[in-house]
């Protein structure tokens, strides 16, 4: 009985440790390591869909103007919206003010655009301070259906579209559909 009980405790501790090591401490979503591992597994299984990178616009200005605590609250609120809109998908914090999503259900341009419109509308409800000049926005890059590519290749391609969105005025998204 004691040996079995000790083994069960060890398994429980392992599961708790693994879960904690895969989660971002601030937001509670997957961290880079935990999320990328899951995405790579899906790609190996040939489960394709949309890969999305999200970057908070002017995040350094938010931190410098309102402080790091407000910056953290912004990240937490954005991660909550991501979890609401992408609950069936892999949602992770890449680091800093960058997030990523891998969705096997967003398989075409129309589905992505509808989902992104809803997500962007939900960001308008974030009120972390009473300053009327404060506007929280994100830029988003998305690649749909890059079959046969590995995570690094999809990441690089998606990153290009993220920066196209930022260059075109921020608060926007750019989508590349490769399976049409």
Secondary structure, DSSP 4 states (H G I P E B T S, - for coil): -HHHHHHHHHHHHHHHHHHHHHB-TTTSSB-HHHHHHHHHHHHHTT---EEEEEEETTHHHHHHHH-HHHHHHHHHHHHHHHHHHTTTSEEEEEETTEEEEEESS--SHHHHHHHHHHHHHHHTT--SS--TT----EEEEEEE--TT--HHHHHHHHHHHHHHHHHTTSS-EEEEE---
